[in-house]
Amino acid sequence: MHPLVNLKVPKGSIAVHWFEQSSFALKDSNGTIVLIDPYFPRNRPSDRFIHTEPPLDESELSTDFVLLTHAHGDHTCPESIRRIWETSNATRFIGPEESVRQISSETDVAADNVSEIGAGKSAELNGLTVHAVYAKPPAGDPSADIGPPDVTHLGYVVVSDGVTLYFSGDPINNFAEHDDLISAVAVHHPDIGFLTNHPTEGEFPFYDGCVKMATRIGLKHAVPVHRACFVTRDYDPEEWASNFPAGGPEPLIIERNTHIIYNQKSWSRI
């Protein structure tokens, strides 16, 4: 049984479990469990994966809702979705149009349990409110020679019992330069952001762009994600954290496959 199952979350707080890459579980004080981009393949060759064992056996964590940011294999994973559905056929799956199509064509999830969401739309999840925002603009950024993304890329702002969290998905490299992308997140005043970045790759913000992104949004805490999974796409979170100046968003590093309890005044590791 996964540790979140019996965890008692205090009122006004939320538990955030980071598995690896961009896979999360949330649990609120009412016991609602939400998975974000669950990616737990069991075939994990050592030349590709840092860890040869997946961070979750889906049968050990009954899930109420699944949020998907986009239809890339490490964010919309039919293998994991099938096992989540086998564990509980009450689970609801929510994501952009391409993820919905993939679930419909590659899994046995009932059509009534799958919902499409788009940027600017919101969903209620048993007391949690989810706001979908763009991670990458549909047109890309021609002025920066960045083409349109191959699929819809969303991020999510999750509001739970007075705590607001931002999950970036896979943002465009120059996210911090797009006022419309920043304002769509900042208007919700998120407390903590879980931010995809990379020091050299170029698809996502570099370290300095991630710092600017966190600062412009107005985050209190920033967490580095999209790491600790693939051999060729990992980075040093301490190096990332060293780029944050004093007085700005506070960098917070969560170890792989562990969780924190977070509220507006404090956070604690479990």
ChimeraX attribute file (.defattr): number of C-alpha atoms within 10 A of each C-alpha:
attribute: neighborCount
match mode: 1-to-1
recipient: residues
	/A:1	12
	/A:2	13
	/A:3	12
	/A:4	20
	/A:5	14
	/A:6	9
	/A:7	14
	/A:8	14
	/A:9	17
	/A:10	14
	/A:11	13
	/A:12	15
	/A:13	21
	/A:14	28
	/A:15	25
	/A:16	23
	/A:17	23
	/A:18	23
	/A:19	24
	/A:20	24
	/A:21	22
	/A:22	26
	/A:23	22
	/A:24	24
	/A:25	21
	/A:26	23
	/A:27	25
	/A:28	24
	/A:29	18
	/A:30	15
	/A:31	17
	/A:32	16
	/A:33	23
	/A:34	24
	/A:35	24
	/A:36	24
	/A:37	27
	/A:38	28
	/A:39	26
	/A:40	24
	/A:41	17
	/A:42	14
	/A:43	10
	/A:44	16
	/A:45	11
	/A:46	12
	/A:47	11
	/A:48	13
	/A:49	17
	/A:50	17
	/A:51	16
	/A:52	15
	/A:53	15
	/A:54	18
	/A:55	19
	/A:56	18
	/A:57	16
	/A:58	22
	/A:59	15
	/A:60	14
	/A:61	19
	/A:62	23
	/A:63	24
	/A:64	20
	/A:65	22
	/A:66	21
	/A:67	24
	/A:68	27
	/A:69	28
	/A:70	25
	/A:71	23
	/A:72	17
	/A:73	11
	/A:74	18
	/A:75	22
	/A:76	24
	/A:77	21
	/A:78	23
	/A:79	16
	/A:80	20
	/A:81	24
	/A:82	16
	/A:83	15
	/A:84	26
	/A:85	22
	/A:86	16
	/A:87	16
	/A:88	15
	/A:89	15
	/A:90	16
	/A:91	22
	/A:92	21
	/A:93	26
	/A:94	21
	/A:95	27
	/A:96	22
	/A:97	17
	/A:98	17
	/A:99	27
	/A:100	21
	/A:101	14
	/A:102	14
	/A:103	23
	/A:104	15
	/A:105	11
	/A:106	13
	/A:107	15
	/A:108	14
	/A:109	21
	/A:110	15
	/A:111	12
	/A:112	8
	/A:113	14
	/A:114	20
	/A:115	16
	/A:116	15
	/A:117	21
	/A:118	17
	/A:119	18
	/A:120	10
	/A:121	11
	/A:122	16
	/A:123	15
	/A:124	11
	/A:125	16
	/A:126	14
	/A:127	14
	/A:128	19
	/A:129	16
	/A:130	21
	/A:131	22
	/A:132	24
	/A:133	28
	/A:134	26
	/A:135	26
	/A:136	26
	/A:137	21
	/A:138	14
	/A:139	10
	/A:140	15
	/A:141	18
	/A:142	9
	/A:143	7
	/A:144	9
	/A:145	8
	/A:146	14
	/A:147	13
	/A:148	14
	/A:149	14
	/A:150	11
	/A:151	15
	/A:152	22
	/A:153	27
	/A:154	25
	/A:155	26
	/A:156	25
	/A:157	24
	/A:158	22
	/A:159	21
	/A:160	23
	/A:161	16
	/A:162	13
	/A:163	19
	/A:164	23
	/A:165	23
	/A:166	27
	/A:167	27
	/A:168	25
	/A:169	28
	/A:170	25
	/A:171	24
	/A:172	26
	/A:173	23
	/A:174	20
	/A:175	22
	/A:176	22
	/A:177	14
	/A:178	14
	/A:179	11
	/A:180	13
	/A:181	20
	/A:182	20
	/A:183	14
	/A:184	18
	/A:185	24
	/A:186	18
	/A:187	10
	/A:188	16
	/A:189	19
	/A:190	22
	/A:191	23
	/A:192	27
	/A:193	27
	/A:194	22
	/A:195	25
	/A:196	24
	/A:197	28
	/A:198	26
	/A:199	18
	/A:200	12
	/A:201	11
	/A:202	12
	/A:203	14
	/A:204	24
	/A:205	25
	/A:206	19
	/A:207	21
	/A:208	16
	/A:209	19
	/A:210	27
	/A:211	25
	/A:212	20
	/A:213	23
	/A:214	27
	/A:215	18
	/A:216	18
	/A:217	26
	/A:218	20
	/A:219	22
	/A:220	19
	/A:221	19
	/A:222	25
	/A:223	20
	/A:224	25
	/A:225	30
	/A:226	22
	/A:227	21
	/A:228	22
	/A:229	24
	/A:230	18
	/A:231	14
	/A:232	12
	/A:233	17
	/A:234	16
	/A:235	19
	/A:236	12
	/A:237	19
	/A:238	12
	/A:239	11
	/A:240	21
	/A:241	18
	/A:242	10
	/A:243	13
	/A:244	20
	/A:245	11
	/A:246	7
	/A:247	7
	/A:248	17
	/A:249	23
	/A:250	19
	/A:251	24
	/A:252	18
	/A:253	15
	/A:254	19
	/A:255	15
	/A:256	16
	/A:257	15
	/A:258	16
	/A:259	21
	/A:260	17
	/A:261	19
	/A:262	22
	/A:263	21
	/A:264	15
	/A:265	9
	/A:266	8
	/A:267	14
	/A:268	10
	/A:269	12
	/A:270	11
